[in-house]
Amino acid sequence: MENKSKIIIAIVIIALVAGGAFLFFQNKNQPAKKQIDLGAKKPAHTGPMNTSNVSPISGLTCENWNKRPVAVMQPSDVFARPAAGFSEADLVVEMPAYTSSVTRLMGVYLCNLPKEIGAIRSARHDYIALAKGLDSVFIHWGGSHFALDLLKNNIIDDIDCLVYSGKYCDRWDWKNDPKMRKEDSGHVKKEKVLQALTDLGFRTETNFAGYPHKEEAPKEERPSGGHLRVAFANPYDVEYDYDKETNTWLRVWDEAPDTDRNNKQRVAPKNVVVLMAESEQISASTDYVGKGLQDPWKNVEEIKKTGVESISDRYNNVQIGDPWYDSKDSGEAFFYMNGKETKGTWKKDKSKLDSKLFFYDESGQEVEFVPGQIWVEILEPGQALKWVPTS
């Protein structure tokens, strides 16, 4: 019996070894599934990515390459179009100012300060964190309660045009323009921006490390065209038509070509980035503290929480990695450059207000942009993104 038991045990061991070997070699021959880690990316660079006379944002050669950018809150409202300044921005961020509804933009200007930037609208807290990550001076005309509550703590160098109206900021002649509303007439001139930076004693040289860049694809390697639709709610929906000759993305706003009020030039970024991020209204019924977040209602008088003066559910919060109300700070990303689409992720460390917004490819390396303007679109889940390539 003892010998018989030993034989049975030996057979079992041999079977287990053979089975394990089979599974090992079978799995070894299977292609590995590519998974995108949304939270474990680390910066690939620790120092400046562009030196000499190159903008750390756009990668273009310019005289102001080492100056601090200014980040300006600008509206998407039909009455405010065309906007002034966007054709000269190094970077533009566009995202919902209200969940699934109105969008707002932030133009970031470094290489060029346009002769005028406008319209200028109120601050939203999500943009403050993004502007801080770019080491920008933040320009706005008033703001939501939540944004102004944060700005009182001097978390960023800012110019509030509501305070400095008539000194640094002005209004266009909106009374004689049948299309324009008063709230869409605020703007700032180049010389007034420079004066404000001096008068207010803001640091002028940038500490922003920048984004990596690469040479653009030769013309013969570019596709003949392509169409991208970023389906914000109408009339805020955006489309881009790829132009092979200029290697740019011709921007279309609510089915109309987007042009710059200053120079009538077509807005056409070299790079378009689409990020996916959740959005929800800031509600008095949400337990932010219970989620380990800051309480947005801490300094809000009771009448603003309830009743006819309530601002509950009026303003939204985009989960874009701010250190106050966000529980998420990473997500999917889609990159459009050289006429093609690639996929990856974005990351903004919500534990650090001045963390830059990182962009990663599927291998976990920072995305290298084509030198030129970067336009960042932030979509909510459920809002459509459609890319139609052309060979």
Protein Blocks (a to p, Z undefined) as FASTA:
>chain_A
ZZmmmmmmmmmmmmmmmmmmmmmmmmmmpccdddddfklcccfbfbdfbgcjbdfklopa
cfklmpccddddddfbfklpccehjlmpfbdcdddfbghiacddddddfkbccfbdcddd
dddfklmmmmmmnopacddehjafklmmmmmnopaccddfklmgoklpccddfklmmkbc
fklmgccdfklmmmmmmmnopafbdcbfbjcddddddfklpcfbdcdddddddfkbccdd
ddfklopacddeehiacddfklopacddfbdcddddddddddfkbcfklnopacfklmgc
fklmgcjllcghkbccddehpaklpcbfcdcddddeehiacdddddddfkbmklccdddd
fkopacdddedddddddddehiacdddddZZ
